[in-house]
Amino acid sequence: MKVNLKCFADLAERYTCDYQVTTTMDMTEGSTVGKLMNASSIPREDVKIVFVNGKITGVEQPLSDGDRITLVPATGGM
């Protein structure tokens, strides 16, 4: 299945995802946000907020084909 990943702030600078253009990732059925982060080499401690299809979730959120995942780091006192 294919999912779409966006990263904000310093995550976009340090990893292979961007906030302007989504990165399409091939994932196996049953994958979670955490598995997506592992596949993208993004450490869990670098992410403060996870969105899936515009809703705040967590790293254990199961993914479905076509999902839009946005990762946000801690910024400005978060």
PDB file of N, H, CA, C and O in Angstrom:
ATOM      1  N   MET A   1       0.844  -1.173   0.000  1.00  0.00           N
ATOM      2  CA  MET A   1       0.000   0.000   0.000  1.00  0.00           C
ATOM      3  C   MET A   1       0.886   1.232   0.000  1.00  0.00           C
ATOM      4  O   MET A   1       2.038   1.188   0.433  1.00  0.00           O
ATOM      5  N   LYS A   2       0.337   2.319  -0.488  1.00  0.00           N
ATOM      6  H   LYS A   2      -0.599   2.355  -0.840  1.00  0.00           H
ATOM      7  CA  LYS A   2       1.080   3.576  -0.557  1.00  0.00           C
ATOM      8  C   LYS A   2       0.466   4.576   0.420  1.00  0.00           C
ATOM      9  O   LYS A   2      -0.754   4.727   0.496  1.00  0.00           O
ATOM     10  N   VAL A   3       1.344   5.259   1.171  1.00  0.00           N
ATOM     11  H   VAL A   3       2.335   5.137   1.110  1.00  0.00           H
ATOM     12  CA  VAL A   3       0.924   6.329   2.069  1.00  0.00           C
ATOM     13  C   VAL A   3       1.755   7.556   1.742  1.00  0.00           C
ATOM     14  O   VAL A   3       2.807   7.461   1.111  1.00  0.00           O
ATOM     15  N   ASN A   4       1.273   8.700   2.177  1.00  0.00           N
ATOM     16  H   ASN A   4       0.418   8.777   2.690  1.00  0.00           H
ATOM     17  CA  ASN A   4       1.929   9.968   1.859  1.00  0.00           C
ATOM     18  C   ASN A   4       2.423  10.629   3.135  1.00  0.00           C
ATOM     19  O   ASN A   4       1.653  10.826   4.075  1.00  0.00           O
ATOM     20  N   LEU A   5       3.706  10.971   3.169  1.00  0.00           N
ATOM     21  H   LEU A   5       4.331  10.811   2.405  1.00  0.00           H
ATOM     22  CA  LEU A   5       4.356  11.499   4.361  1.00  0.00           C
ATOM     23  C   LEU A   5       4.792  12.941   4.148  1.00  0.00           C
ATOM     24  O   LEU A   5       5.365  13.286   3.114  1.00  0.00           O
ATOM     25  N   LYS A   6       4.508  13.786   5.152  1.00  0.00           N
ATOM     26  H   LYS A   6       4.043  13.506   5.991  1.00  0.00           H
ATOM     27  CA  LYS A   6       5.022  15.149   5.210  1.00  0.00           C
ATOM     28  C   LYS A   6       5.675  15.355   6.559  1.00  0.00           C
ATOM     29  O   LYS A   6       5.216  14.817   7.566  1.00  0.00           O
ATOM     30  N   CYS A   7       6.749  16.134   6.581  1.00  0.00           N
ATOM     31  H   CYS A   7       7.122  16.571   5.763  1.00  0.00           H
ATOM     32  CA  CYS A   7       7.442  16.473   7.820  1.00  0.00           C
ATOM     33  C   CYS A   7       7.602  17.988   7.895  1.00  0.00           C
ATOM     34  O   CYS A   7       7.778  18.656   6.876  1.00  0.00           O
ATOM     35  N   PHE A   8       7.538  18.518   9.108  1.00  0.00           N
ATOM     36  H   PHE A   8       7.395  17.976   9.936  1.00  0.00           H
ATOM     37  CA  PHE A   8       7.657  19.951   9.304  1.00  0.00           C
ATOM     38  C   PHE A   8       8.904  20.308  10.093  1.00  0.00           C
ATOM     39  O   PHE A   8       9.519  19.462  10.743  1.00  0.00           O
ATOM     40  N   ALA A   9       9.260  21.583  10.020  1.00  0.00           N
ATOM     41  H   ALA A   9       8.761  22.270   9.492  1.00  0.00           H
ATOM     42  CA  ALA A   9      10.373  22.198  10.757  1.00  0.00           C
ATOM     43  C   ALA A   9      11.668  21.421  10.522  1.00  0.00           C
ATOM     44  O   ALA A   9      11.985  21.065   9.387  1.00  0.00           O
ATOM     45  N   ASP A  10      12.414  21.158  11.595  1.00  0.00           N
ATOM     46  H   ASP A  10      12.156  21.447  12.517  1.00  0.00           H
ATOM     47  CA  ASP A  10      13.724  20.533  11.409  1.00  0.00           C
ATOM     48  C   ASP A  10      13.647  19.082  10.946  1.00  0.00           C
ATOM     49  O   ASP A  10      14.643  18.550  10.456  1.00  0.00           O
ATOM     50  N   LEU A  11      12.489  18.422  11.086  1.00  0.00           N
ATOM     51  H   LEU A  11      11.680  18.854  11.484  1.00  0.00           H
ATOM     52  CA  LEU A  11      12.350  17.075  10.533  1.00  0.00           C
ATOM     53  C   LEU A  11      12.522  17.103   9.018  1.00  0.00           C
ATOM     54  O   LEU A  11      13.132  16.202   8.442  1.00  0.00           O
ATOM     55  N   ALA A  12      11.988  18.131   8.380  1.00  0.00           N
ATOM     56  H   ALA A  12      11.492  18.862   8.848  1.00  0.00           H
ATOM     57  CA  ALA A  12      12.105  18.256   6.926  1.00  0.00           C
ATOM     58  C   ALA A  12      13.553  18.504   6.505  1.00  0.00           C
ATOM     59  O   ALA A  12      13.965  18.122   5.410  1.00  0.00           O
ATOM     60  N   GLU A  13      14.307  19.139   7.374  1.00  0.00           N
ATOM     61  H   GLU A  13      13.973  19.449   8.264  1.00  0.00           H
ATOM     62  CA  GLU A  13      15.701  19.424   7.058  1.00  0.00           C
ATOM     63  C   GLU A  13      16.610  18.208   7.272  1.00  0.00           C
ATOM     64  O   GLU A  13      17.605  18.038   6.567  1.00  0.00           O
ATOM     65  N   ARG A  14      16.262  17.367   8.248  1.00  0.00           N
ATOM     66  H   ARG A  14      15.455  17.505   8.821  1.00  0.00           H
ATOM     67  CA  ARG A  14      17.140  16.262   8.629  1.00  0.00           C
ATOM     68  C   ARG A  14      16.808  14.930   7.985  1.00  0.00           C
ATOM     69  O   ARG A  14      17.663  14.047   7.928  1.00  0.00           O
ATOM     70  N   TYR A  15      15.568  14.760   7.491  1.00  0.00           N
ATOM     71  H   TYR A  15      14.873  15.478   7.538  1.00  0.00           H
ATOM     72  CA  TYR A  15      15.149  13.465   6.979  1.00  0.00           C
ATOM     73  C   TYR A  15      14.601  13.599   5.560  1.00  0.00           C
ATOM     74  O   TYR A  15      14.488  14.706   5.033  1.00  0.00           O
ATOM     75  N   THR A  16      14.263  12.462   4.945  1.00  0.00           N
ATOM     76  H   THR A  16      14.355  11.563   5.373  1.00  0.00           H
ATOM     77  CA  THR A  16      13.845  12.451   3.544  1.00  0.00           C
ATOM     78  C   THR A  16      12.347  12.685   3.401  1.00  0.00           C
ATOM     79  O   THR A  16      11.652  11.912   2.741  1.00  0.00           O
ATOM     80  N   CYS A  17      11.861  13.735   4.010  1.00  0.00           N
ATOM     81  H   CYS A  17      12.426  14.363   4.545  1.00  0.00           H
ATOM     82  CA  CYS A  17      10.463  14.135   3.823  1.00  0.00           C
ATOM     83  C   CYS A  17      10.421  15.658   3.879  1.00  0.00           C
ATOM     84  O   CYS A  17      11.341  16.292   4.394  1.00  0.00           O
ATOM     85  N   ASP A  18       9.368  16.231   3.354  1.00  0.00           N
ATOM     86  H   ASP A  18       8.621  15.715   2.935  1.00  0.00           H
ATOM     87  CA  ASP A  18       9.282  17.680   3.209  1.00  0.00           C
ATOM     88  C   ASP A  18       7.881  18.132   3.569  1.00  0.00           C
ATOM     89  O   ASP A  18       6.951  17.326   3.566  1.00  0.00           O
ATOM     90  N   TYR A  19       7.716  19.405   3.880  1.00  0.00           N
ATOM     91  H   TYR A  19       8.471  20.060   3.882  1.00  0.00           H
ATOM     92  CA  TYR A  19       6.396  19.937   4.201  1.00  0.00           C
ATOM     93  C   TYR A  19       5.659  20.463   2.965  1.00  0.00           C
ATOM     94  O   TYR A  19       4.441  20.637   3.003  1.00  0.00           O
ATOM     95  N   GLN A  20       6.372  20.715   1.887  1.00  0.00           N
ATOM     96  H   GLN A  20       7.362  20.574   1.855  1.00  0.00           H
ATOM     97  CA  GLN A  20       5.734  21.262   0.683  1.00  0.00           C
ATOM     98  C   GLN A  20       5.224  20.164  -0.244  1.00  0.00           C
ATOM     99  O   GLN A  20       4.146  20.284  -0.824  1.00  0.00           O
ATOM    100  N   VAL A  21       5.997  19.105  -0.377  1.00  0.00           N
ATOM    101  H   VAL A  21       6.874  19.008   0.095  1.00  0.00           H
ATOM    102  CA  VAL A  21       5.663  18.015  -1.286  1.00  0.00           C
ATOM    103  C   VAL A  21       5.654  16.717  -0.489  1.00  0.00           C
ATOM    104  O   VAL A  21       6.588  16.445   0.266  1.00  0.00           O
ATOM    105  N   THR A  22       4.618  15.924  -0.651  1.00  0.00           N
ATOM    106  H   THR A  22       3.860  16.145  -1.264  1.00  0.00           H
ATOM    107  CA  THR A  22       4.563  14.666   0.088  1.00  0.00           C
ATOM    108  C   THR A  22       5.543  13.655  -0.482  1.00  0.00           C
ATOM    109  O   THR A  22       5.842  13.649  -1.676  1.00  0.00           O
ATOM    110  N   THR A  23       6.026  12.813   0.397  1.00  0.00           N
ATOM    111  H   THR A  23       5.783  12.818   1.367  1.00  0.00           H
ATOM    112  CA  THR A  23       6.872  11.692   0.013  1.00  0.00           C
ATOM    113  C   THR A  23       5.992  10.449   0.030  1.00  0.00           C
ATOM    114  O   THR A  23       5.427  10.105   1.068  1.00  0.00           O
ATOM    115  N   THR A  24       5.870   9.779  -1.096  1.00  0.00           N
ATOM    116  H   THR A  24       6.328  10.058  -1.940  1.00  0.00           H
ATOM    117  CA  THR A  24       5.065   8.561  -1.164  1.00  0.00           C
ATOM    118  C   THR A  24       5.917   7.393  -0.700  1.00  0.00           C
ATOM    119  O   THR A  24       7.030   7.182  -1.181  1.00  0.00           O
ATOM    120  N   MET A  25       5.371   6.640   0.244  1.00  0.00           N
ATOM    121  H   MET A  25       4.466   6.812   0.635  1.00  0.00           H
ATOM    122  CA  MET A  25       6.083   5.498   0.814  1.00  0.00           C
ATOM    123  C   MET A  25       5.283   4.227   0.549  1.00  0.00           C
ATOM    124  O   MET A  25       4.059   4.215   0.682  1.00  0.00           O
ATOM    125  N   ASP A  26       5.975   3.172   0.177  1.00  0.00           N
ATOM    126  H   ASP A  26       6.969   3.182   0.070  1.00  0.00           H
ATOM    127  CA  ASP A  26       5.358   1.850   0.043  1.00  0.00           C
ATOM    128  C   ASP A  26       5.480   1.138   1.388  1.00  0.00           C
ATOM    129  O   ASP A  26       6.583   0.956   1.904  1.00  0.00           O
ATOM    130  N   MET A  27       4.355   0.743   1.942  1.00  0.00           N
ATOM    131  H   MET A  27       3.460   0.891   1.522  1.00  0.00           H
ATOM    132  CA  MET A  27       4.330   0.052   3.230  1.00  0.00           C
ATOM    133  C   MET A  27       3.519  -1.227   3.084  1.00  0.00           C
ATOM    134  O   MET A  27       2.665  -1.336   2.204  1.00  0.00           O
ATOM    135  N   THR A  28       3.792  -2.190   3.953  1.00  0.00           N
ATOM    136  H   THR A  28       4.486  -2.101   4.668  1.00  0.00           H
ATOM    137  CA  THR A  28       3.028  -3.429   3.935  1.00  0.00           C
ATOM    138  C   THR A  28       1.716  -3.243   4.684  1.00  0.00           C
ATOM    139  O   THR A  28       1.604  -2.385   5.559  1.00  0.00           O
ATOM    140  N   GLU A  29       0.733  -4.049   4.333  1.00  0.00           N
ATOM    141  H   GLU A  29       0.824  -4.746   3.622  1.00  0.00           H
ATOM    142  CA  GLU A  29      -0.542  -4.020   5.044  1.00  0.00           C
ATOM    143  C   GLU A  29      -0.280  -4.269   6.524  1.00  0.00           C
ATOM    144  O   GLU A  29       0.570  -5.084   6.882  1.00  0.00           O
ATOM    145  N   GLY A  30      -1.007  -3.570   7.373  1.00  0.00           N
ATOM    146  H   GLY A  30      -1.697  -2.907   7.082  1.00  0.00           H
ATOM    147  CA  GLY A  30      -0.843  -3.725   8.811  1.00  0.00           C
ATOM    148  C   GLY A  30       0.228  -2.832   9.409  1.00  0.00           C
ATOM    149  O   GLY A  30       0.482  -2.892  10.612  1.00  0.00           O
ATOM    150  N   SER A  31       0.866  -1.998   8.579  1.00  0.00           N
ATOM    151  H   SER A  31       0.659  -1.949   7.602  1.00  0.00           H
ATOM    152  CA  SER A  31       1.890  -1.089   9.090  1.00  0.00           C
ATOM    153  C   SER A  31       1.262  -0.010   9.968  1.00  0.00           C
ATOM    154  O   SER A  31       0.083   0.318   9.839  1.00  0.00           O
ATOM    155  N   THR A  32       2.083   0.528  10.857  1.00  0.00           N
ATOM    156  H   THR A  32       3.041   0.262  10.961  1.00  0.00           H
ATOM    157  CA  THR A  32       1.669   1.615  11.744  1.00  0.00           C
ATOM    158  C   THR A  32       2.514   2.851  11.445  1.00  0.00           C
ATOM    159  O   THR A  32       3.465   2.794  10.666  1.00  0.00           O
ATOM    160  N   VAL A  33       2.155   3.958  12.070  1.00  0.00           N
ATOM    161  H   VAL A  33       1.383   4.004  12.703  1.00  0.00           H
ATOM    162  CA  VAL A  33       2.957   5.172  11.940  1.00  0.00           C
ATOM    163  C   VAL A  33       4.379   4.893  12.432  1.00  0.00           C
ATOM    164  O   VAL A  33       5.345   5.353  11.823  1.00  0.00           O
ATOM    165  N   GLY A  34       4.510   4.151  13.519  1.00  0.00           N
ATOM    166  H   GLY A  34       3.725   3.778  14.013  1.00  0.00           H
ATOM    167  CA  GLY A  34       5.836   3.817  14.039  1.00  0.00           C
ATOM    168  C   GLY A  34       6.692   3.063  13.028  1.00  0.00           C
ATOM    169  O   GLY A  34       7.883   3.344  12.895  1.00  0.00           O
ATOM    170  N   LYS A  35       6.101   2.113  12.317  1.00  0.00           N
ATOM    171  H   LYS A  35       5.133   1.885  12.424  1.00  0.00           H
ATOM    172  CA  LYS A  35       6.836   1.378  11.281  1.00  0.00           C
ATOM    173  C   LYS A  35       7.224   2.310  10.135  1.00  0.00           C
ATOM    174  O   LYS A  35       8.307   2.174   9.566  1.00  0.00           O
ATOM    175  N   LEU A  36       6.356   3.245   9.799  1.00  0.00           N
ATOM    176  H   LEU A  36       5.476   3.355  10.262  1.00  0.00           H
ATOM    177  CA  LEU A  36       6.666   4.237   8.772  1.00  0.00           C
ATOM    178  C   LEU A  36       7.848   5.100   9.207  1.00  0.00           C
ATOM    179  O   LEU A  36       8.749   5.377   8.416  1.00  0.00           O
ATOM    180  N   MET A  37       7.836   5.520  10.465  1.00  0.00           N
ATOM    181  H   MET A  37       7.104   5.295  11.108  1.00  0.00           H
ATOM    182  CA  MET A  37       8.947   6.314  10.984  1.00  0.00           C
ATOM    183  C   MET A  37      10.243   5.514  10.948  1.00  0.00           C
ATOM    184  O   MET A  37      11.291   6.052  10.589  1.00  0.00           O
ATOM    185  N   ASN A  38      10.186   4.237  11.315  1.00  0.00           N
ATOM    186  H   ASN A  38       9.335   3.800  11.606  1.00  0.00           H
ATOM    187  CA  ASN A  38      11.378   3.387  11.245  1.00  0.00           C
ATOM    188  C   ASN A  38      11.878   3.280   9.807  1.00  0.00           C
ATOM    189  O   ASN A  38      13.080   3.372   9.560  1.00  0.00           O
ATOM    190  N   ALA A  39      10.967   3.089   8.864  1.00  0.00           N
ATOM    191  H   ALA A  39       9.990   3.015   9.065  1.00  0.00           H
ATOM    192  CA  ALA A  39      11.339   2.968   7.450  1.00  0.00           C
ATOM    193  C   ALA A  39      11.956   4.259   6.922  1.00  0.00           C
ATOM    194  O   ALA A  39      12.751   4.237   5.983  1.00  0.00           O
ATOM    195  N   SER A  40      11.583   5.388   7.534  1.00  0.00           N
ATOM    196  H   SER A  40      10.937   5.406   8.297  1.00  0.00           H
ATOM    197  CA  SER A  40      12.101   6.693   7.118  1.00  0.00           C
ATOM    198  C   SER A  40      13.296   7.133   7.958  1.00  0.00           C
ATOM    199  O   SER A  40      13.824   8.229   7.769  1.00  0.00           O
ATOM    200  N   SER A  41      13.724   6.271   8.892  1.00  0.00           N
ATOM    201  H   SER A  41      13.295   5.381   9.046  1.00  0.00           H
ATOM    202  CA  SER A  41      14.844   6.564   9.799  1.00  0.00           C
ATOM    203  C   SER A  41      14.598   7.793  10.660  1.00  0.00           C
ATOM    204  O   SER A  41      15.527   8.544  10.960  1.00  0.00           O
ATOM    205  N   ILE A  42      13.335   8.001  11.062  1.00  0.00           N
ATOM    206  H   ILE A  42      12.580   7.392  10.819  1.00  0.00           H
ATOM    207  CA  ILE A  42      12.980   9.133  11.916  1.00  0.00           C
ATOM    208  C   ILE A  42      12.762   8.598  13.334  1.00  0.00           C
ATOM    209  O   ILE A  42      11.819   7.844  13.571  1.00  0.00           O
ATOM    210  N   PRO A  43      13.630   8.984  14.279  1.00  0.00           N
ATOM    211  CA  PRO A  43      13.484   8.504  15.652  1.00  0.00           C
ATOM    212  C   PRO A  43      12.200   9.028  16.303  1.00  0.00           C
ATOM    213  O   PRO A  43      11.815  10.179  16.096  1.00  0.00           O
ATOM    214  N   ARG A  44      11.553   8.182  17.081  1.00  0.00           N
ATOM    215  H   ARG A  44      11.866   7.248  17.249  1.00  0.00           H
ATOM    216  CA  ARG A  44      10.300   8.564  17.748  1.00  0.00           C
ATOM    217  C   ARG A  44      10.484   9.775  18.651  1.00  0.00           C
ATOM    218  O   ARG A  44       9.585  10.610  18.760  1.00  0.00           O
ATOM    219  N   GLU A  45      11.636   9.877  19.296  1.00  0.00           N
ATOM    220  H   GLU A  45      12.366   9.199  19.207  1.00  0.00           H
ATOM    221  CA  GLU A  45      11.851  11.007  20.207  1.00  0.00           C
ATOM    222  C   GLU A  45      11.954  12.345  19.481  1.00  0.00           C
ATOM    223  O   GLU A  45      11.872  13.395  20.118  1.00  0.00           O
ATOM    224  N   ASP A  46      12.130  12.327  18.166  1.00  0.00           N
ATOM    225  H   ASP A  46      12.197  11.474  17.648  1.00  0.00           H
ATOM    226  CA  ASP A  46      12.189  13.572  17.390  1.00  0.00           C
ATOM    227  C   ASP A  46      10.809  14.093  17.003  1.00  0.00           C
ATOM    228  O   ASP A  46      10.692  15.211  16.502  1.00  0.00           O
ATOM    229  N   VAL A  47       9.762  13.298  17.230  1.00  0.00           N
ATOM    230  H   VAL A  47       9.858  12.389  17.637  1.00  0.00           H
ATOM    231  CA  VAL A  47       8.404  13.670  16.793  1.00  0.00           C
ATOM    232  C   VAL A  47       7.531  13.950  18.006  1.00  0.00           C
ATOM    233  O   VAL A  47       7.439  13.129  18.920  1.00  0.00           O
ATOM    234  N   LYS A  48       6.893  15.113  18.008  1.00  0.00           N
ATOM    235  H   LYS A  48       6.968  15.779  17.266  1.00  0.00           H
ATOM    236  CA  LYS A  48       6.009  15.495  19.115  1.00  0.00           C
ATOM    237  C   LYS A  48       4.543  15.212  18.785  1.00  0.00           C
ATOM    238  O   LYS A  48       3.796  14.727  19.635  1.00  0.00           O
ATOM    239  N   ILE A  49       4.129  15.517  17.538  1.00  0.00           N
ATOM    240  H   ILE A  49       4.736  15.911  16.848  1.00  0.00           H
ATOM    241  CA  ILE A  49       2.731  15.359  17.138  1.00  0.00           C
ATOM    242  C   ILE A  49       2.665  14.571  15.832  1.00  0.00           C
ATOM    243  O   ILE A  49       3.435  14.812  14.903  1.00  0.00           O
ATOM    244  N   VAL A  50       1.725  13.621  15.782  1.00  0.00           N
ATOM    245  H   VAL A  50       1.100  13.425  16.537  1.00  0.00           H
ATOM    246  CA  VAL A  50       1.480  12.812  14.589  1.00  0.00           C
ATOM    247  C   VAL A  50       0.048  13.066  14.126  1.00  0.00           C
ATOM    248  O   VAL A  50      -0.897  12.970  14.909  1.00  0.00           O
ATOM    249  N   PHE A  51      -0.095  13.388  12.859  1.00  0.00           N
ATOM    250  H   PHE A  51       0.673  13.466  12.223  1.00  0.00           H
ATOM    251  CA  PHE A  51      -1.411  13.519  12.243  1.00  0.00           C
ATOM    252  C   PHE A  51      -1.574  12.420  11.195  1.00  0.00           C
ATOM    253  O   PHE A  51      -0.649  12.153  10.428  1.00  0.00           O
ATOM    254  N   VAL A  52      -2.729  11.790  11.160  1.00  0.00           N
ATOM    255  H   VAL A  52      -3.480  12.007  11.783  1.00  0.00           H
ATOM    256  CA  VAL A  52      -3.085  10.889  10.072  1.00  0.00           C
ATOM    257  C   VAL A  52      -4.406  11.388   9.520  1.00  0.00           C
ATOM    258  O   VAL A  52      -5.420  11.429  10.217  1.00  0.00           O
ATOM    259  N   ASN A  53      -4.371  11.766   8.253  1.00  0.00           N
ATOM    260  H   ASN A  53      -3.548  11.732   7.686  1.00  0.00           H
ATOM    261  CA  ASN A  53      -5.549  12.323   7.577  1.00  0.00           C
ATOM    262  C   ASN A  53      -6.130  13.509   8.338  1.00  0.00           C
ATOM    263  O   ASN A  53      -7.347  13.666   8.435  1.00  0.00           O
ATOM    264  N   GLY A  54      -5.227  14.350   8.884  1.00  0.00           N
ATOM    265  H   GLY A  54      -4.238  14.222   8.806  1.00  0.00           H
ATOM    266  CA  GLY A  54      -5.643  15.580   9.543  1.00  0.00           C
ATOM    267  C   GLY A  54      -6.080  15.440  10.986  1.00  0.00           C
ATOM    268  O   GLY A  54      -6.493  16.425  11.598  1.00  0.00           O
ATOM    269  N   LYS A  55      -5.999  14.234  11.551  1.00  0.00           N
ATOM    270  H   LYS A  55      -5.663  13.434  11.054  1.00  0.00           H
ATOM    271  CA  LYS A  55      -6.400  14.021  12.946  1.00  0.00           C
ATOM    272  C   LYS A  55      -5.190  13.612  13.771  1.00  0.00           C
ATOM    273  O   LYS A  55      -4.373  12.808  13.322  1.00  0.00           O
ATOM    274  N   ILE A  56      -5.070  14.159  14.971  1.00  0.00           N
ATOM    275  H   ILE A  56      -5.733  14.812  15.336  1.00  0.00           H
ATOM    276  CA  ILE A  56      -3.965  13.808  15.848  1.00  0.00           C
ATOM    277  C   ILE A  56      -4.110  12.350  16.278  1.00  0.00           C
ATOM    278  O   ILE A  56      -5.165  11.922  16.744  1.00  0.00           O
ATOM    279  N   THR A  57      -3.030  11.607  16.109  1.00  0.00           N
ATOM    280  H   THR A  57      -2.172  11.954  15.730  1.00  0.00           H
ATOM    281  CA  THR A  57      -3.004  10.187  16.488  1.00  0.00           C
ATOM    282  C   THR A  57      -1.701   9.910  17.225  1.00  0.00           C
ATOM    283  O   THR A  57      -1.111  10.817  17.811  1.00  0.00           O
ATOM    284  N   GLY A  58      -1.260   8.684  17.196  1.00  0.00           N
ATOM    285  H   GLY A  58      -1.739   7.947  16.719  1.00  0.00           H
ATOM    286  CA  GLY A  58       0.007   8.294  17.803  1.00  0.00           C
ATOM    287  C   GLY A  58       0.759   7.345  16.902  1.00  0.00           C
ATOM    288  O   GLY A  58       0.315   7.031  15.797  1.00  0.00           O
ATOM    289  N   VAL A  59       1.898   6.891  17.380  1.00  0.00           N
ATOM    290  H   VAL A  59       2.258   7.146  18.277  1.00  0.00           H
ATOM    291  CA  VAL A  59       2.753   6.046  16.548  1.00  0.00           C
ATOM    292  C   VAL A  59       2.188   4.636  16.352  1.00  0.00           C
ATOM    293  O   VAL A  59       2.611   3.930  15.436  1.00  0.00           O
ATOM    294  N   GLU A  60       1.253   4.222  17.183  1.00  0.00           N
ATOM    295  H   GLU A  60       0.909   4.796  17.926  1.00  0.00           H
ATOM    296  CA  GLU A  60       0.655   2.892  17.037  1.00  0.00           C
ATOM    297  C   GLU A  60      -0.544   2.894  16.083  1.00  0.00           C
ATOM    298  O   GLU A  60      -1.163   1.851  15.877  1.00  0.00           O
ATOM    299  N   GLN A  61      -0.876   4.045  15.502  1.00  0.00           N
ATOM    300  H   GLN A  61      -0.373   4.892  15.670  1.00  0.00           H
ATOM    301  CA  GLN A  61      -2.007   4.164  14.582  1.00  0.00           C
ATOM    302  C   GLN A  61      -1.785   3.282  13.354  1.00  0.00           C
ATOM    303  O   GLN A  61      -0.781   3.438  12.661  1.00  0.00           O
ATOM    304  N   PRO A  62      -2.714   2.354  13.075  1.00  0.00           N
ATOM    305  CA  PRO A  62      -2.612   1.556  11.853  1.00  0.00           C
ATOM    306  C   PRO A  62      -2.809   2.440  10.616  1.00  0.00           C
ATOM    307  O   PRO A  62      -3.576   3.402  10.637  1.00  0.00           O
ATOM    308  N   LEU A  63      -2.114   2.097   9.564  1.00  0.00           N
ATOM    309  H   LEU A  63      -1.490   1.315   9.547  1.00  0.00           H
ATOM    310  CA  LEU A  63      -2.212   2.860   8.318  1.00  0.00           C
ATOM    311  C   LEU A  63      -3.014   2.099   7.274  1.00  0.00           C
ATOM    312  O   LEU A  63      -3.057   0.868   7.265  1.00  0.00           O
ATOM    313  N   SER A  64      -3.648   2.867   6.393  1.00  0.00           N
ATOM    314  H   SER A  64      -3.613   3.866   6.399  1.00  0.00           H
ATOM    315  CA  SER A  64      -4.398   2.315   5.260  1.00  0.00           C
ATOM    316  C   SER A  64      -3.879   2.946   3.980  1.00  0.00           C
ATOM    317  O   SER A  64      -3.263   4.011   4.003  1.00  0.00           O
ATOM    318  N   ASP A  65      -4.134   2.278   2.866  1.00  0.00           N
ATOM    319  H   ASP A  65      -4.634   1.413   2.847  1.00  0.00           H
ATOM    320  CA  ASP A  65      -3.711   2.790   1.567  1.00  0.00           C
ATOM    321  C   ASP A  65      -4.237   4.206   1.359  1.00  0.00           C
ATOM    322  O   ASP A  65      -5.423   4.469   1.560  1.00  0.00           O
ATOM    323  N   GLY A  66      -3.351   5.119   0.955  1.00  0.00           N
ATOM    324  H   GLY A  66      -2.388   4.906   0.791  1.00  0.00           H
ATOM    325  CA  GLY A  66      -3.736   6.491   0.663  1.00  0.00           C
ATOM    326  C   GLY A  66      -3.707   7.430   1.850  1.00  0.00           C
ATOM    327  O   GLY A  66      -3.981   8.620   1.689  1.00  0.00           O
ATOM    328  N   ASP A  67      -3.383   6.933   3.050  1.00  0.00           N
ATOM    329  H   ASP A  67      -3.161   5.967   3.181  1.00  0.00           H
ATOM    330  CA  ASP A  67      -3.344   7.811   4.224  1.00  0.00           C
ATOM    331  C   ASP A  67      -2.314   8.916   4.042  1.00  0.00           C
ATOM    332  O   ASP A  67      -1.297   8.748   3.369  1.00  0.00           O
ATOM    333  N   ARG A  68      -2.617  10.061   4.670  1.00  0.00           N
ATOM    334  H   ARG A  68      -3.444  10.197   5.216  1.00  0.00           H
ATOM    335  CA  ARG A  68      -1.715  11.218   4.695  1.00  0.00           C
ATOM    336  C   ARG A  68      -1.184  11.367   6.118  1.00  0.00           C
ATOM    337  O   ARG A  68      -1.943  11.633   7.050  1.00  0.00           O
ATOM    338  N   ILE A  69       0.114  11.196   6.271  1.00  0.00           N
ATOM    339  H   ILE A  69       0.731  10.980   5.513  1.00  0.00           H
ATOM    340  CA  ILE A  69       0.745  11.266   7.594  1.00  0.00           C
ATOM    341  C   ILE A  69       1.596  12.522   7.654  1.00  0.00           C
ATOM    342  O   ILE A  69       2.381  12.805   6.750  1.00  0.00           O
ATOM    343  N   THR A  70       1.423  13.280   8.749  1.00  0.00           N
ATOM    344  H   THR A  70       0.784  13.050   9.484  1.00  0.00           H
ATOM    345  CA  THR A  70       2.230  14.494   8.965  1.00  0.00           C
ATOM    346  C   THR A  70       2.917  14.356  10.306  1.00  0.00           C
ATOM    347  O   THR A  70       2.281  14.052  11.314  1.00  0.00           O
ATOM    348  N   LEU A  71       4.213  14.582  10.311  1.00  0.00           N
ATOM    349  H   LEU A  71       4.730  14.829   9.492  1.00  0.00           H
ATOM    350  CA  LEU A  71       5.010  14.509  11.531  1.00  0.00           C
ATOM    351  C   LEU A  71       5.506  15.902  11.895  1.00  0.00           C
ATOM    352  O   LEU A  71       6.012  16.639  11.049  1.00  0.00           O
ATOM    353  N   VAL A  72       5.348  16.250  13.181  1.00  0.00           N
ATOM    354  H   VAL A  72       4.936  15.652  13.868  1.00  0.00           H
ATOM    355  CA  VAL A  72       5.723  17.576  13.668  1.00  0.00           C
ATOM    356  C   VAL A  72       6.659  17.407  14.866  1.00  0.00           C
ATOM    357  O   VAL A  72       6.341  16.665  15.796  1.00  0.00           O
ATOM    358  N   PRO A  73       7.812  18.088  14.853  1.00  0.00           N
ATOM    359  CA  PRO A  73       8.712  17.985  15.995  1.00  0.00           C
ATOM    360  C   PRO A  73       8.290  18.945  17.113  1.00  0.00           C
ATOM    361  O   PRO A  73       7.429  19.804  16.921  1.00  0.00           O
ATOM    362  N   ALA A  74       8.911  18.781  18.273  1.00  0.00           N
ATOM    363  H   ALA A  74       9.610  18.084  18.428  1.00  0.00           H
ATOM    364  CA  ALA A  74       8.715  19.750  19.342  1.00  0.00           C
ATOM    365  C   ALA A  74       9.365  21.055  18.923  1.00  0.00           C
ATOM    366  O   ALA A  74      10.509  21.064  18.470  1.00  0.00           O
ATOM    367  N   THR A  75       8.649  22.148  19.068  1.00  0.00           N
ATOM    368  H   THR A  75       7.719  22.141  19.436  1.00  0.00           H
ATOM    369  CA  THR A  75       9.182  23.452  18.700  1.00  0.00           C
ATOM    370  C   THR A  75       8.774  24.490  19.738  1.00  0.00           C
ATOM    371  O   THR A  75       7.701  24.393  20.334  1.00  0.00           O
ATOM    372  N   GLY A  76       9.609  25.455  19.946  1.00  0.00           N
ATOM    373  H   GLY A  76      10.480  25.534  19.462  1.00  0.00           H
ATOM    374  CA  GLY A  76       9.283  26.600  20.785  1.00  0.00           C
ATOM    375  C   GLY A  76       8.638  26.279  22.112  1.00  0.00           C
ATOM    376  O   GLY A  76       7.573  26.815  22.419  1.00  0.00           O
ATOM    377  N   GLY A  77       9.252  25.418  22.914  1.00  0.00           N
ATOM    378  H   GLY A  77      10.117  24.982  22.665  1.00  0.00           H
ATOM    379  CA  GLY A  77       8.738  25.137  24.247  1.00  0.00           C
ATOM    380  C   GLY A  77       7.723  24.027  24.325  1.00  0.00           C
ATOM    381  O   GLY A  77       7.143  23.807  25.388  1.00  0.00           O
ATOM    382  N   MET A  78       7.481  23.311  23.227  1.00  0.00           N
ATOM    383  H   MET A  78       7.952  23.490  22.363  1.00  0.00           H
ATOM    384  CA  MET A  78       6.531  22.186  23.265  1.00  0.00           C
ATOM    385  C   MET A  78       7.134  21.026  24.008  1.00  0.00           C
ATOM    386  O   MET A  78       6.495  19.984  24.150  1.00  0.00           O
TER     387      MET A  78
END
